[in-house]
């Protein structure tokens, strides 16, 4: 269709046997959308559960008899990125998670088993221990973790080097492959207006109680405190100080006593959950195909 040439293009992955090849397609979604008349029509849409390995062009061919109508499948669901915005197959998800969350995650405290935070620590810093040195890919102070590629590190004392030559001595409390590292913590809601199965994300630096979450002041030393901790959860303890070992991340690391992983959601679980949410899409009924195409052509003439 010649009017497609008026749109900017993007690379779109198409399966070719056991591999993918990339073709350039018009990014229709930047400028067009279905009209409110179509969106408000009774019976205009049906829900569809994407099958493993199924792509927009497969659905377009089955529903509209023409794979080039993949743009209509994407536009109906407000998907701009036809790769990362689309449901991934099991194999594609495994590859995606390994690429995005490769390497290892190192959880750290200061040398007194307390919260460690230094604003100068960032991606590009170094971690060294027993003669081994590796670059820090990422630093997440709230989750007290460094992401590294290097292997051979263990629990115990280590040194973080930052730009300018400064260094900090820390204690490594836990190491695990980054794909199973904690992404966030969530707790069940136990009362109030929400449903019994509702779950809430909580601040990793708040106090873990098993049923609710509180923040009682500042975590960290006065000279380098982690700023602006706010109230979270369904209760608030007022003023005071939360001991680091009481926090969700402190307990996950096992700073004092056995590690508690009950409330932790891993990167692997999180990414698969996000992907699963993309499985169910809306399909515009074929009887509206011509109307949608006419709207697209009208918009292109503007």
C-alpha positions as CSV (number, residue, x, y, z in Angstrom):
1,X,0.0,0.0,0.0
2,X,1.7,3.2,-1.2
3,X,0.5,5.4,1.7
4,X,2.6,3.4,4.1
5,X,5.6,5.1,2.7
6,X,4.6,8.4,4.4
7,X,5.3,7.0,7.8
8,X,8.7,6.7,9.6
9,X,10.0,3.1,9.6
10,X,11.3,0.8,12.2
11,X,12.9,-2.6,12.2
12,X,10.5,-5.4,12.7
13,X,11.5,-9.0,13.6
14,X,10.0,-11.8,11.5
15,X,10.7,-15.5,12.2
16,X,12.6,-17.3,9.4
17,X,12.8,-20.9,10.4
18,X,14.7,-21.1,13.6
19,X,16.1,-17.6,13.4
20,X,14.7,-14.0,13.0
21,X,15.3,-11.7,10.1
22,X,14.5,-8.0,10.4
23,X,12.4,-6.1,7.9
24,X,11.7,-2.4,7.8
25,X,8.0,-1.5,8.3
26,X,6.2,1.8,8.6
27,X,5.6,2.9,12.2
28,X,2.0,3.6,11.7
29,X,1.2,4.0,15.4
30,X,3.0,7.3,15.8
31,X,0.2,9.2,14.1
32,X,-3.0,7.3,13.9
33,X,-5.5,5.6,16.1
34,X,-8.9,4.1,16.0
35,X,-11.7,6.6,16.1
36,X,-14.0,6.9,19.1
37,X,-16.9,5.7,16.9
38,X,-15.2,2.4,16.3
39,X,-14.0,2.1,19.9
40,X,-17.5,2.7,21.2
41,X,-19.3,0.2,18.9
42,X,-20.9,-2.8,20.6
43,X,-19.1,-6.0,19.6
44,X,-16.3,-4.1,17.9
45,X,-13.6,-6.0,19.8
46,X,-13.1,-9.5,21.1
47,X,-10.4,-10.7,23.5
48,X,-7.7,-13.0,22.1
49,X,-5.0,-15.0,23.9
50,X,-1.8,-15.0,21.9
51,X,-0.3,-18.4,21.3
52,X,3.4,-19.1,21.9
53,X,5.4,-17.8,18.9
54,X,2.4,-16.1,17.3
55,X,3.1,-12.7,15.7
56,X,0.8,-9.8,14.6
57,X,1.0,-10.8,10.9
58,X,-0.1,-14.3,11.8
59,X,-3.2,-13.0,13.6
60,X,-3.9,-10.5,10.8
61,X,-3.8,-13.2,8.2
62,X,-6.2,-15.4,10.2
63,X,-8.6,-12.6,11.1
64,X,-8.4,-10.3,8.1
65,X,-7.1,-12.6,5.4
66,X,-4.1,-10.4,4.9
67,X,-0.8,-10.4,6.9
68,X,-0.1,-6.8,5.9
69,X,-2.9,-5.8,8.3
70,X,-0.6,-6.5,11.3
71,X,-0.6,-2.7,11.8
72,X,-4.3,-2.9,12.7
73,X,-3.6,-5.6,15.3
74,X,-0.9,-3.4,16.8
75,X,-2.8,-0.2,16.6
76,X,-5.9,-1.7,18.2
77,X,-3.8,-2.5,21.3
78,X,-1.8,0.7,21.4
79,X,1.5,-1.2,20.7
80,X,4.2,1.0,19.3
81,X,7.1,-1.4,19.6
82,X,6.2,-4.6,17.7
83,X,8.9,-6.5,19.4
84,X,9.2,-5.5,23.0
85,X,5.5,-4.4,23.2
86,X,4.3,-7.8,21.9
87,X,4.0,-11.0,23.9
88,X,7.2,-13.0,23.7
89,X,7.4,-16.8,23.3
90,X,9.0,-18.9,26.1
91,X,12.3,-19.2,24.3
92,X,12.3,-15.5,23.4
93,X,11.7,-14.6,27.0
94,X,14.5,-16.7,28.3
95,X,16.9,-15.0,25.8
96,X,15.5,-11.6,26.8
97,X,15.9,-12.1,30.5
98,X,19.4,-13.5,30.2
99,X,20.4,-10.5,28.0
100,X,18.7,-7.9,30.2
101,X,19.6,-9.5,33.6
102,X,23.0,-11.1,32.8
103,X,25.9,-11.2,35.2
104,X,25.7,-11.4,39.0
105,X,24.1,-9.3,41.7
106,X,26.2,-8.5,44.8
107,X,24.4,-7.3,48.0
108,X,26.4,-5.1,50.3
109,X,26.4,-3.4,53.7
110,X,29.0,-1.3,55.4
111,X,31.5,-3.1,57.6
112,X,29.1,-2.9,60.6
113,X,26.3,-4.7,58.8
114,X,24.4,-1.4,58.3
115,X,23.0,0.4,55.3
116,X,25.6,1.5,52.8
117,X,25.1,4.4,50.5
118,X,27.5,6.7,48.7
119,X,26.3,8.9,45.9
120,X,29.7,8.6,44.1
121,X,29.2,4.9,43.6
122,X,27.7,4.3,40.1
123,X,28.0,2.3,37.0
124,X,31.7,2.3,36.0
125,X,32.9,2.0,39.6
126,X,35.0,-1.1,40.4
127,X,34.6,-3.9,42.9
128,X,37.7,-5.7,44.1
129,X,38.2,-8.6,46.5
130,X,41.3,-10.8,47.0
131,X,43.0,-9.6,43.9
132,X,39.9,-9.9,41.7
133,X,38.7,-6.6,40.1
134,X,35.6,-6.1,38.0
135,X,33.6,-3.2,36.7
136,X,30.2,-2.3,38.3
137,X,27.5,-2.3,35.7
138,X,24.8,-0.8,37.9
139,X,24.3,0.3,41.5
140,X,20.9,0.3,43.1
141,X,21.3,1.9,46.6
142,X,17.7,1.2,47.6
143,X,18.1,-2.6,47.1
144,X,21.7,-2.4,48.3
145,X,23.1,-4.1,45.3
146,X,25.7,-3.9,42.6
147,X,25.5,-5.7,39.3
148,X,28.7,-7.1,37.9
149,X,30.0,-9.4,35.2
150,X,33.0,-10.8,37.2
151,X,33.0,-14.2,38.8
152,X,35.0,-15.5,41.7
153,X,33.7,-13.1,44.3
154,X,32.4,-14.3,47.7
155,X,30.8,-13.1,50.9
156,X,33.1,-11.0,53.1
157,X,35.1,-7.7,52.9
158,X,35.5,-6.0,49.5
159,X,36.4,-2.6,48.2
160,X,34.5,-0.3,45.9
161,X,36.6,2.1,43.8
162,X,35.0,5.3,42.4
163,X,36.2,8.0,40.0
164,X,38.6,10.4,41.5
165,X,40.5,7.6,43.3
166,X,38.3,7.3,46.4
167,X,37.4,3.9,47.7
168,X,35.0,2.4,50.2
169,X,35.3,-0.8,52.2
170,X,32.0,-2.8,52.2
171,X,30.8,-6.3,53.2
172,X,29.4,-8.6,50.6
173,X,26.5,-10.4,52.2
174,X,24.9,-12.3,49.3
175,X,25.7,-13.1,45.7
176,X,23.3,-14.5,43.1
177,X,22.8,-14.6,39.3
178,X,21.1,-11.3,38.3
179,X,18.2,-13.0,36.6
180,X,17.0,-14.3,40.0
181,X,18.0,-11.2,42.0
182,X,15.2,-9.3,43.8
183,X,13.4,-6.8,41.6
184,X,11.1,-5.6,44.3
185,X,9.2,-6.6,47.5
186,X,5.5,-6.9,47.8
187,X,3.1,-7.9,50.6
188,X,-0.5,-9.1,50.7
189,X,-3.1,-6.6,51.8
190,X,-4.9,-7.9,54.9
191,X,-7.8,-5.6,55.3
192,X,-9.7,-2.5,54.2
193,X,-11.4,-2.0,50.9
194,X,-9.1,-3.9,48.7
195,X,-9.6,-7.5,47.7
196,X,-8.0,-10.2,49.8
197,X,-5.6,-11.2,47.0
198,X,-4.3,-7.7,46.4
199,X,-0.6,-7.2,46.8
200,X,1.4,-4.0,47.3
201,X,4.9,-3.1,46.4
202,X,6.8,-1.8,49.5
203,X,9.9,0.2,50.1
204,X,12.9,-2.2,50.5
205,X,14.2,0.1,53.3
206,X,11.0,-0.1,55.3
207,X,10.5,-2.3,58.3
208,X,9.4,-5.9,57.5
209,X,6.6,-7.1,59.9
210,X,5.0,-9.8,57.8
211,X,1.7,-8.0,57.4
212,X,2.4,-4.3,56.9
213,X,5.3,-1.9,56.2
214,X,6.6,1.1,58.1
215,X,9.3,3.7,57.7
216,X,10.5,5.2,60.9
217,X,13.0,7.9,60.0
218,X,16.2,7.9,58.1
219,X,18.3,4.8,57.1
220,X,22.0,5.6,57.2
221,X,24.4,7.8,59.0
222,X,23.8,11.5,59.4
223,X,26.7,12.4,57.2
224,X,25.6,10.2,54.3
225,X,22.0,9.3,54.9
226,X,19.7,8.0,52.2
227,X,17.4,10.9,51.6
228,X,13.6,11.3,51.6
229,X,12.3,8.0,52.8
230,X,8.5,8.3,52.8
231,X,5.6,6.6,54.4
232,X,4.6,3.3,52.7
233,X,2.3,0.5,53.3
234,X,-0.8,0.7,55.6
235,X,0.6,1.7,58.9
236,X,3.2,4.3,60.1
237,X,5.3,4.0,63.2
238,X,6.0,7.7,63.6
239,X,9.4,9.1,64.3
240,X,12.4,7.0,65.1
241,X,15.0,4.9,63.3
242,X,14.5,1.6,61.5
243,X,17.4,-0.8,62.1
244,X,18.8,-2.1,58.9
245,X,18.4,-5.7,59.8
246,X,14.6,-5.1,60.2
247,X,14.2,-3.9,56.6
248,X,12.9,-6.1,53.7
249,X,16.3,-5.9,52.0
250,X,18.2,-6.4,55.2
251,X,16.3,-9.6,56.0
252,X,16.6,-10.8,52.4
253,X,20.3,-10.5,52.7
254,X,20.3,-12.3,56.0
255,X,22.1,-9.4,57.8
256,X,20.8,-10.8,61.2
257,X,19.6,-14.4,61.3
258,X,18.4,-16.5,58.4
259,X,17.6,-14.9,55.1
260,X,13.9,-14.2,54.5
261,X,12.8,-14.4,50.8
262,X,9.1,-14.6,51.3
263,X,8.2,-11.2,50.0
264,X,10.9,-10.9,47.3
265,X,9.9,-10.9,43.6
266,X,12.8,-11.8,41.4
267,X,13.7,-10.2,38.0
268,X,12.7,-13.5,36.4
269,X,9.3,-13.6,38.0
270,X,8.7,-9.9,37.3
271,X,9.7,-10.0,33.6
272,X,7.5,-13.1,33.0
273,X,4.6,-11.4,34.7
274,X,4.9,-8.3,32.5
275,X,5.1,-10.6,29.5
276,X,2.1,-12.6,30.5
277,X,0.1,-9.4,30.9
278,X,0.7,-8.8,27.1
279,X,-0.8,-12.2,26.1
280,X,-4.4,-11.1,26.1
281,X,-5.1,-8.6,23.4
282,X,-8.1,-7.0,21.7
283,X,-9.0,-7.9,18.1
284,X,-11.1,-5.5,16.0
285,X,-13.9,-7.4,14.3
286,X,-13.3,-7.9,10.6
287,X,-16.4,-6.0,9.7
288,X,-14.7,-2.8,10.8
289,X,-11.5,-3.5,8.7
290,X,-12.6,-1.3,5.8
291,X,-13.7,1.5,8.1
292,X,-10.4,1.5,10.0
293,X,-8.5,1.5,6.6
294,X,-10.6,4.4,5.4
295,X,-9.8,6.4,8.6
296,X,-6.1,5.7,8.1
297,X,-6.3,6.9,4.5
298,X,-8.2,10.1,5.5
299,X,-5.6,10.9,8.2
300,X,-2.8,10.5,5.6
301,X,-4.5,13.0,3.4
302,X,-4.6,15.7,6.1
